[in-house]
């Protein structure tokens, strides 16, 4: 299991990141606005399935690197920190334009679930983010790297799914807020950048075990 001292900052960072609108949340809002609450919830669980798929790939990929050498594990964490700083730079430069909602044709709930999973699975940015984010909170000295990353991925997923389901239930209000408030969008971009920079600095100044 992950160290409790690592778990608290992980929970704080995961909550901030899950609250930040992105492609997955946009899809949930679009489905909710088009087909109602049940479709939005189905989309939320589809996104969760895709995200857990990325967690599985990250878990076994990082574990393979750890099996080769500790230096390889450090390398992937440093690479992740650099990527997080890049994301922070992009968030700062992001415009205050609202998230654009698509008009999606109604489909079955099962197809909404599948589309949500594919939307997440086929997004390379999600794969890179999970690979950059989760290993920062893993300590090989505490046991299986695979188990630790899967536990962290599950916690991250539960938080994200909860947020997306809440958004699905209140899609009208959420969509109006995202479309209408440039100040709100700027605030979210800056918060996201701050979280990414904090994670990168945490890695840079962490003691090597």
Secondary structure, DSSP 8 states (H G I E B T S, - for coil): ---HHHHHHHHHHHHHHHTS--HHHHHHHHHHHHH-HHHHHHHHHHHHHHHHHHHHHHHHHHHHHHHH-HHHHHHHHHHHHHHHHHHHHHHHH---------------HHHHHHHHHHHHHT-HHHHHHHHHHGGGG--GGGS-HHHHHHHHHHHHHHHHHHHHHHHHHTHHHHHHHHHH-HHHHHHHHHHHHHHHHHHHHHHHTS---
